[in-house]
Amino acid sequence: MTVKRIFVEKKKGFDIEAQGLFQDLKENLGLKGLTGVRVINRYDVAGISAAEYLQARTTIFSLPPVDHVYDEEMPLAGGGQVFAMEYLPGQYDQRADSTAQCLQILTRQERPDR
């Protein structure tokens, strides 16, 4: 089964979460050299067709006016630092649950595998 990966990032001006995290890191952790923060959500999905994926790409995973969307690979600027966070096994992930519910409605089938 093919797993499709999509990365979604809010465009400048809509990146409220990234701006808040940037301020928090600078003020509370004293990271004076920090020049910016990007928050990127990654989705891995399987069990849907290519047509369903294309439809979900701009209706469930992202909103074209406010999001940048990247398929399979995320372009990163040189010199940046990257770290990832994910929920622990068994921990509730509201974003994943909501996305799975929306995909189930879109496809009128069982929930996707991922």
Residue frames as a rotation matrix with the C-alpha (Angstrom) as fourth column:
MET 1
0.581 0.814 0.000 0.00
0.814 -0.581 0.000 0.00
0.000 0.000 -1.000 0.00
THR 2
-0.256 -0.667 0.699 1.36
0.655 -0.652 -0.382 3.41
0.711 0.360 0.604 -0.97
VAL 3
0.258 0.238 -0.936 1.75
0.874 -0.471 0.121 6.02
-0.412 -0.849 -0.330 1.76
LYS 4
0.210 -0.131 0.969 1.51
0.596 -0.768 -0.233 9.62
0.775 0.626 -0.083 0.64
ARG 5
-0.152 -0.351 -0.924 3.24
0.934 -0.357 -0.018 12.32
-0.323 -0.866 0.382 2.69
ILE 6
0.284 0.285 0.916 2.18
0.571 -0.817 0.077 15.95
0.770 0.501 -0.395 2.73
PHE 7
-0.537 -0.477 -0.696 3.66
0.832 -0.434 -0.345 18.93
-0.137 -0.764 0.630 4.57
VAL 8
0.358 0.725 0.588 1.52
0.685 -0.632 0.362 21.98
0.634 0.274 -0.723 5.37
GLU 9
-0.545 -0.559 -0.625 2.76
0.817 -0.524 -0.243 25.34
-0.192 -0.642 0.742 6.61
LYS 10
0.572 0.753 -0.326 0.84
0.683 -0.657 -0.320 28.57
-0.455 -0.040 -0.890 7.19
LYS 11
0.165 -0.456 0.874 1.81
0.742 -0.526 -0.415 31.47
0.649 0.718 0.252 4.94
LYS 12
-0.835 -0.506 -0.216 3.35
0.534 -0.653 -0.536 34.61
0.130 -0.563 0.816 6.46
GLY 13
-0.721 0.594 0.356 0.68
-0.583 -0.798 0.152 36.62
0.374 -0.098 0.922 8.21
PHE 14
0.447 0.872 -0.201 -1.36
-0.634 0.467 0.616 33.50
0.631 -0.147 0.762 8.96
ASP 15
0.016 -0.581 -0.814 1.43
0.267 0.787 -0.556 31.76
0.964 -0.208 0.168 10.91
ILE 16
0.454 0.288 0.843 0.13
-0.618 -0.580 0.531 32.78
0.642 -0.762 -0.085 14.35
GLU 17
0.996 -0.081 -0.042 1.31
0.088 0.747 0.658 29.56
-0.022 -0.659 0.751 16.02
ALA 18
0.315 -0.940 0.128 4.85
0.853 0.221 -0.473 30.00
0.417 0.258 0.872 14.67
GLN 19
-0.014 -0.283 0.959 4.96
-0.054 -0.958 -0.283 33.65
0.998 -0.056 -0.002 15.72
GLY 20
0.747 0.371 0.552 3.83
-0.556 -0.107 0.824 32.75
0.365 -0.922 0.127 19.24
LEU 21
0.872 -0.474 -0.118 6.38
0.486 0.816 0.314 29.95
-0.053 -0.332 0.942 19.53
PHE 22
0.119 -0.839 0.531 9.11
0.610 -0.360 -0.706 32.29
0.784 0.408 0.469 18.25
GLN 23
0.169 0.017 0.986 8.31
-0.493 -0.864 0.099 34.88
0.854 -0.503 -0.137 20.94
ASP 24
0.942 0.245 0.229 8.06
-0.322 0.467 0.823 32.21
0.095 -0.849 0.519 23.62
LEU 25
0.656 -0.750 -0.089 11.46
0.733 0.661 -0.160 30.71
0.179 0.040 0.983 22.74
LYS 26
-0.060 -0.693 0.719 13.16
0.350 -0.689 -0.635 34.11
0.935 0.214 0.284 22.61
GLU 27
0.164 0.203 0.965 11.68
-0.638 -0.725 0.261 35.43
0.753 -0.658 0.011 25.84
ASN 28
0.822 0.323 0.469 11.43
-0.569 0.435 0.698 32.34
0.022 -0.841 0.541 28.05
LEU 29
0.815 -0.566 0.127 14.48
0.545 0.822 0.165 30.39
-0.197 -0.065 0.978 26.90
GLY 30
0.510 -0.623 -0.593 16.66
-0.201 -0.756 0.622 33.39
-0.836 -0.199 -0.511 26.07
LEU 31
0.074 -0.457 0.886 17.43
0.834 0.516 0.197 32.29
-0.547 0.724 0.419 22.51
LYS 32
0.233 -0.017 -0.972 18.65
-0.059 -0.998 0.003 35.71
-0.971 0.057 -0.234 21.40
GLY 33
-0.704 -0.628 -0.333 20.14
-0.380 -0.064 0.923 34.44
-0.601 0.776 -0.193 18.12
LEU 34
-0.383 0.646 0.660 16.86
0.690 0.675 -0.261 32.92
-0.614 0.355 -0.705 16.97
THR 35
-0.912 -0.027 -0.409 15.69
-0.216 -0.816 0.536 34.62
-0.348 0.577 0.739 13.77
GLY 36
-0.225 0.894 -0.388 12.47
-0.944 -0.102 0.312 32.74
0.240 0.437 0.867 13.03
VAL 37
-0.694 0.138 0.706 10.35
-0.218 0.895 -0.389 29.67
-0.686 -0.424 -0.591 13.64
ARG 38
-0.442 0.592 -0.674 8.32
-0.788 0.104 0.607 27.62
0.430 0.799 0.421 11.19
VAL 39
-0.368 0.426 0.827 5.58
-0.458 0.691 -0.560 25.21
-0.809 -0.585 -0.059 12.26
ILE 40
-0.451 0.135 -0.882 5.03
-0.837 0.280 0.471 22.50
0.311 0.950 -0.013 9.67
ASN 41
0.149 0.574 0.805 2.41
-0.672 0.656 -0.344 19.79
-0.726 -0.489 0.484 10.01
ARG 42
-0.736 -0.410 -0.539 3.22
-0.670 0.554 0.494 16.47
0.096 0.725 -0.682 8.35
TYR 43
0.323 0.854 0.409 0.56
-0.756 0.492 -0.432 14.01
-0.570 -0.170 0.804 7.33
ASP 44
-0.889 -0.424 -0.173 1.12
-0.449 0.735 0.509 10.44
-0.089 0.530 -0.843 6.16
VAL 45
0.069 0.984 0.166 -1.94
-0.755 0.160 -0.635 8.86
-0.652 -0.082 0.754 4.60
ALA 46
-0.956 -0.254 -0.146 -2.66
-0.290 0.740 0.608 5.51
-0.046 0.623 -0.781 2.99
GLY 47
-0.644 0.722 0.255 -5.77
0.589 0.680 -0.437 3.80
-0.488 -0.131 -0.863 1.77
ILE 48
0.387 0.762 -0.520 -7.11
0.042 -0.578 -0.815 6.54
-0.921 0.294 -0.255 -0.49
SER 49
0.480 -0.147 0.865 -6.93
0.859 0.281 -0.429 6.91
-0.180 0.948 0.261 -4.26
ALA 50
-0.639 -0.758 0.127 -4.83
0.761 -0.601 0.245 9.50
-0.109 0.254 0.961 -6.08
ALA 51
-0.340 0.605 0.720 -7.99
0.330 -0.640 0.694 11.45
0.880 0.474 0.018 -7.00
GLU 52
0.706 0.597 -0.382 -9.19
0.531 -0.088 0.843 11.43
0.469 -0.798 -0.379 -3.38
TYR 53
0.039 -0.796 -0.604 -5.76
0.936 -0.182 0.301 12.56
-0.350 -0.577 0.738 -2.25
LEU 54
-0.749 -0.326 0.576 -5.77
0.570 -0.760 0.311 15.50
0.337 0.562 0.755 -4.67
GLN 55
0.157 0.884 0.441 -9.20
0.233 -0.467 0.853 16.53
0.960 -0.031 -0.279 -3.47
ALA 56
0.747 0.116 -0.654 -8.23
0.648 0.089 0.756 16.18
0.145 -0.989 -0.009 0.20
ARG 57
-0.246 -0.969 0.001 -4.97
0.960 -0.243 -0.140 18.06
0.136 -0.033 0.990 -0.38
THR 58
-0.868 -0.093 0.488 -6.77
0.151 -0.985 0.082 21.39
0.473 0.145 0.869 -0.77
THR 59
0.081 0.944 0.320 -9.87
-0.316 -0.281 0.906 20.79
0.945 -0.174 0.276 1.34
ILE 60
0.894 0.239 -0.379 -8.84
0.224 0.495 0.839 18.70
0.388 -0.835 0.389 4.35
PHE 61
0.250 -0.896 -0.367 -5.09
0.968 0.241 0.071 18.99
0.025 -0.373 0.927 4.71
SER 62
-0.733 -0.586 -0.346 -4.81
0.568 -0.807 0.161 22.65
-0.374 -0.079 0.924 3.76
LEU 63
0.596 0.785 -0.169 -6.59
0.551 -0.552 -0.626 25.82
-0.585 0.280 -0.761 2.70
PRO 64
0.173 -0.623 0.763 -4.89
0.969 -0.033 -0.247 27.23
0.179 0.781 0.598 -0.44
PRO 65
0.619 0.043 0.784 -5.30
0.167 -0.983 -0.078 30.94
0.767 0.179 -0.616 0.48
VAL 66
0.745 -0.256 0.616 -3.48
-0.649 -0.493 0.579 30.54
0.156 -0.831 -0.533 3.81
ASP 67
0.597 -0.492 0.633 -1.24
-0.151 0.706 0.692 27.46
-0.788 -0.509 0.348 3.48
HIS 68
-0.056 -0.676 -0.735 1.87
-0.994 0.108 -0.024 26.35
0.095 0.729 -0.678 1.60
VAL 69
0.758 0.336 0.559 1.63
-0.390 0.920 -0.025 22.67
-0.523 -0.200 0.829 0.66
TYR 70
-0.185 -0.865 -0.466 4.53
-0.983 0.166 0.081 20.37
0.007 0.473 -0.881 -0.20
ASP 71
0.869 0.479 -0.127 4.18
-0.488 0.871 -0.054 16.79
0.084 0.109 0.990 -1.43
GLU 72
0.828 -0.432 -0.356 6.60
0.370 0.900 -0.231 14.08
0.420 0.060 0.905 -0.28
GLU 73
-0.153 -0.946 -0.286 9.56
0.954 -0.066 -0.293 16.39
0.258 -0.318 0.912 0.53
MET 74
0.849 0.382 -0.365 9.86
0.495 -0.818 0.294 19.61
-0.187 -0.430 -0.883 2.53
PRO 75
0.265 -0.789 0.555 12.32
0.518 -0.368 -0.772 22.20
0.813 0.492 0.311 1.18
LEU 76
0.766 -0.087 -0.637 14.49
0.589 -0.303 0.749 23.62
-0.258 -0.949 -0.181 3.95
ALA 77
0.829 -0.499 0.252 16.79
-0.319 -0.792 -0.520 26.61
0.459 0.350 -0.816 3.91
GLY 78
0.165 -0.870 -0.464 20.45
0.478 0.482 -0.734 26.00
0.863 -0.100 0.495 4.62
GLY 79
-0.709 -0.596 0.377 21.71
-0.047 -0.494 -0.868 26.66
0.703 -0.634 0.322 8.13
GLY 80
0.068 0.825 0.561 18.39
-0.833 -0.263 0.487 26.01
0.550 -0.500 0.669 9.84
GLN 81
-0.931 -0.258 0.257 17.80
-0.362 0.722 -0.590 23.60
-0.033 -0.642 -0.766 12.68
VAL 82
-0.112 0.909 -0.402 14.95
-0.619 0.253 0.744 21.08
0.777 0.333 0.534 12.59
PHE 83
-0.969 -0.072 0.236 13.27
-0.220 0.682 -0.698 19.12
-0.111 -0.728 -0.677 15.32
ALA 84
-0.404 0.846 -0.348 10.09
-0.254 0.262 0.931 17.07
0.879 0.465 0.109 15.30
MET 85
-0.747 0.314 0.586 7.40
-0.578 0.130 -0.806 16.38
-0.329 -0.941 0.084 17.87
GLU 86
-0.393 0.696 -0.601 4.81
-0.354 0.489 0.797 13.64
0.849 0.526 0.054 17.79
TYR 87
0.373 0.628 0.683 2.31
-0.904 0.082 0.419 12.11
0.207 -0.774 0.598 20.13
LEU 88
-0.681 -0.557 0.475 3.26
-0.677 0.726 -0.119 9.05
-0.279 -0.403 -0.872 22.13
PRO 89
-0.716 0.446 -0.537 1.66
-0.040 0.742 0.670 5.72
0.697 0.501 -0.513 21.17
GLY 90
-0.315 0.712 -0.628 -1.82
0.900 0.433 0.039 5.63
0.300 -0.553 -0.777 22.69
GLN 91
-0.615 0.077 -0.784 -1.91
0.363 -0.856 -0.369 9.38
-0.699 -0.512 0.499 23.27
TYR 92
0.369 0.870 0.328 -4.90
0.757 -0.077 -0.649 11.13
-0.539 0.488 -0.686 21.68
ASP 93
-0.816 -0.569 -0.105 -4.05
0.348 -0.627 0.697 13.23
-0.462 0.532 0.710 18.60
GLN 94
0.080 0.946 -0.314 -7.01
0.209 -0.324 -0.923 15.46
-0.975 0.008 -0.223 17.80
ARG 95
-0.074 -0.161 -0.984 -5.57
-0.818 -0.554 0.152 16.64
-0.570 0.817 -0.091 14.47
ALA 96
-0.925 -0.318 -0.207 -5.08
-0.380 0.766 0.518 13.06
-0.006 0.558 -0.830 13.24
ASP 97
-0.628 0.754 0.195 -8.51
0.520 0.592 -0.616 11.99
-0.579 -0.285 -0.764 14.45
SER 98
0.181 0.704 -0.687 -10.26
-0.134 -0.674 -0.726 14.96
-0.974 0.223 -0.028 12.81
THR 99
-0.357 -0.406 -0.842 -8.33
-0.877 -0.164 0.451 14.41
-0.321 0.899 -0.297 9.57
ALA 100
-0.994 -0.003 0.113 -9.27
0.023 0.973 0.231 10.72
-0.111 0.233 -0.966 9.51
GLN 101
-0.250 0.968 -0.032 -12.93
0.467 0.092 -0.880 11.59
-0.848 -0.235 -0.475 10.09
CYS 102
0.181 0.279 -0.943 -12.90
-0.562 -0.757 -0.332 14.12
-0.807 0.590 0.020 7.24
LEU 103
-0.696 -0.490 -0.525 -11.21
-0.712 0.376 0.593 11.61
-0.093 0.786 -0.611 4.90
GLN 104
-0.828 0.460 0.320 -13.83
0.377 0.880 -0.290 9.03
-0.415 -0.119 -0.902 5.82
ILE 105
0.154 0.902 -0.405 -16.60
0.145 -0.426 -0.893 11.50
-0.977 0.078 -0.196 4.91
LEU 106
-0.054 -0.266 -0.963 -14.84
-0.828 -0.527 0.192 12.45
-0.558 0.808 -0.191 1.66
THR 107
-0.802 -0.410 -0.434 -14.27
-0.589 0.658 0.469 8.87
0.093 0.632 -0.770 0.52
ARG 108
0.268 0.956 0.121 -17.47
-0.955 0.246 0.167 7.38
0.130 -0.160 0.979 1.98
GLN 109
0.313 -0.277 -0.909 -15.37
-0.035 0.952 -0.303 4.40
0.949 0.127 0.288 3.03
GLU 110
0.700 -0.190 -0.688 -13.58
0.706 0.331 0.626 3.14
0.109 -0.924 0.366 6.12
ARG 111
0.846 -0.466 -0.259 -11.08
-0.292 -0.812 0.506 5.43
-0.446 -0.352 -0.823 7.78
PRO 112
0.591 -0.718 -0.366 -7.69
-0.442 0.092 -0.892 5.59
0.675 0.690 -0.263 6.03
ASP 113
0.572 -0.446 -0.688 -4.88
0.607 0.795 -0.011 3.47
0.552 -0.411 0.725 7.43
ARG 114
-0.317 -0.752 -0.578 -2.74
0.940 -0.331 -0.086 6.46
-0.127 -0.570 0.812 8.43
